[in-house]
Amino acid sequence: MRRRSVIGAALATTVAGVTSSACSPDSDPDFGSDDSDAAYRILVFTKTTAFRHDSIPAGLTAARELGAAHGFAVDATEDVGAFTARSLGRYAAVVFLNTSGTVLSAGGRAAFEAYIGGGRGFVGVHGAADTEYDWPFYGELVGAWFLQHPAIQPARVVVEDRSHAATAHLGPDWHRTDEWYSFRTNPRSTVRVLASMDESSYEGGGMGDHPITWCREVGGGRSFYTAFGHTVESYADDAVRALLLGGIRWAAGLG
């Protein structure tokens, strides 16, 4: 089942204490000035121009709570004006949380490419693979683009690499319910696969060898992607939260 419903432009919001600031491309927003003692700062970007996940607020809440518990500051925005060299320079990593469609301007793309080239980090969560299909740099960064998904259902996840901070807390098998993305290409040859799908455990896979969470170094920076995170319930799952925390820390250069 391929999703392509189009939603109107999203408004900047404040969700569960996570700052969401509007800014113009020429502005210099002062995000998070009350938590300057944080060890580092991340930006969570949630802009959508195609399908919009109702789990975005839950994902933002999870990010804020992880930051509060583990010493990093979390800013959130849907404004492309945050993608300037000066604004991005505040952040150790940028999280694309269930983004979709074309979300950045040409200037924002250039600033983000330079940001990654400068050694910073990217974290893509679920819909991040359903984003920026006509931007080759982004395709390399995220690792693979979304193709299709079956109905939400339980499945067996095979944890292939438990030496990474994102998966060290997991056993070799992980049974959970989510929306299981298949991808246009298999990224295995270009990424470090952390977890994959056992396609015999659910209906509608179709990839055979089916990576679902991975990381890589790209363009001077670091990229972490997981397809987990369609459902609201995912972000209350301690195991998913620990995976996201490990991915954020790794992308920020701390793991």
N, C-alpha and C positions, 0 to 999 in steps of 0.2 A: 504494500500500500504506500504510494508515494504522496507526501504531503506538499502542497504548494499553495495553501490558502494565504491570501495577502491581507495583512493588517495595516491599518493606518499608522502614521508616525507616532511613536511612543513619546509620552511626556516624561520629563525628569521627575523623579519622586524621591521621597525619603522613606525607606523601608526598614523597620525594626532598628532604628538608630544608625543605619549606614548612610553617610552623607551622599546625596545625589545633587550635583551642582550643574546649573545651566551656565554655558559660557559661549562666547563667540569665537571664531577662529583666531581673532587677534587679541583675545583677552588672556589673562594670566591668572586663572582661578586659584585662590588660596585654599586648597582642599585640606581638611583635617588639621587646622592650626592648633587645636587643643590637645593633640597627642604627639607632640614633637619628640617626646622621649622614647617613642617606639623604636625597636631595633631596626626595623625597615618598614616600608610602605608598599602596598599593592593597590592597583586600580582594577576594579571590577567593571567591565563594560558589558552592557546588556541590550544594546540597540538591536532592533529587529525591523526588517522591511518585508519579511515573508511570514512564515509560521511563528506565532508567539506562544511560548510555553507558559502555562499557568504556574509552573514550579519556580519561576524566576524569583519571586519574593522569598520563597523558602531557601533558595540558594544563596541569596544575599544575607539572609539571617544566619545561615551556617557560616558564611565567610566572616561576618562580624564576630560571631561567637568564637570561631577559631582564632581570629586575631586577638581578641581580648584575653583568651586563655594562653596564647603562645607568643605574645609580645610583639605583634606586628599591627600596623595601622591599615585600615581598609577604607578606601574611598570608592564611590560608585557613581557612574554617570552613563547617560545615553547620548551625550552630546559629542559630536565629532570634533568640536573645538578643543577638546582635551588632548587631541592628538597633534601636538606641536612639540618641537624639540625641547623647549623650556618646560612645558607641563610634564611630558613623559620623563624628563630627567629626574623627577622626584621619586620614581618608582623602581623597585628592584624587579618587579614582574607585573605584567598585565594579564588579567584573566578575561577571556571571552566566554561569558556564562550564557549559554543558550542563545547566542546571537543567531541571526539568520539573514539571508539575502545580502545585498550590497550595503555595507554599513559605513564605509569610510570614503571621504573625498580623495581626490588625487593628492592633495597636500597632506592629508592624514596618512595615506598610504606611504608616501615618501618619508614622513617623519617616523612612522612605525618601522619601516625597513632600516632606517638609520639607527633607531633605538635598539633593535635586535642586533644589528651589526656592531654596535658598541658594547655588546656582551651582556645585555639584559635578557629577561626571561618572558616566555609566553606560556600560559596555561589555557588550553581549550577544553571546555566542558560540553559534552553532548552536542547540542546544536551548533557549536563552533565549527563542526565539519559540514554544516549546511549553509556556509557563509562564503561570500567573495569568490564565486566560481570563475570569474574572469580575471583573477589576479594570480599569475603564476607563482610569485613569491609566497603568497599566502598558502597556496596548495602545497608547496614544499614545506612551509612552516608547520601546518596542521598535520601533514603526513598523508592524509587521504580524504577525499570528499565523500559525503553521504550519497548513497544510491537509493536505498529503500529500507523499509522496516515492516515486520509483521505486527500482529496485535501484541499488546503488552501481555507478558506471560513469564512464568518462572523458567529458569534455565540454569545450567551448570557452567560456571566460569572456571577455566583452568588457569591457575596462577603459575606462570612459567618462570618468573624471576622474582624470588623473594629476598634478593639482596638489595633491592631499591627501597628507599625510605617510604615510598607510596604503597608498597606491597609487603613489607617486612612483617606486618601484624597479621597477615592472612595465612591460612593453611593452603595446601596444594589445590584443594577444591573449594569453591565458593558458590553456594546455591542462593540465588536471589531473583527477585522479580523486577523487570524494567522493560523498556522498549529497546529492542536489540537492533542497532543499526547494522546494515551491510554497507560496504563502501565500493566506490567505482573502481578502485585498484587495491591490491593487497600491498600494504606498506612494509611488509616484513624485511625486504631486502635493503631498506634504507633507514630503518628505525631499530631501536632496542625494544622488543616486545616484552611487556610485563605480564599481560594476561590476554587470554583468547577465549573464544566461545567453543563449547562442545555442541556442535550443531545437531547431534543426535538427541540432545536433551530438550529441544524445543522445535516448533514448527515455523518454517519460513526463512531459514538462513540463506543458503545458496552460494556462499563463498567457498565452502570446504575448509581450507585453512583460513581462520577468521580472527585475526588480532582485534582486540577491543580496547586495550589501554597500552600506550607506548610512550617513549621519550626519545629525544635525539638532540645532538648539538647541530645547529644550523646557522649559517651566516654570521658566525662569531658569538651567537647567543645560545640559549637553551629553550627547547620546546617540549612540553608535556601535554599529552592529550588523553582523555578518557571519554568513552561514549556513555558511561553511566550518567544518570541524572535527568532523565525525562520526568519521572514521577516526583510529586511533592514529598512522598514518603522517603525517597532516596536521601534527602538532606537531613533527615532525623536519624538515619542509620549510622551508628558510631563507626562501623567499618568503612562506609563510604566517606565519612568525614575524615577519618584517619588517612584514607587514600588521597583525598584532596589536599590535606595538610602536607603530606609527603611530597606531592607534586608541586605545590606552591613553594615549599622550602627548597626543593631541588632546582626549580626554575629560577629562584632568587639567588642561587649560588651557595646555598647552605647545606646541601645534601649530596 
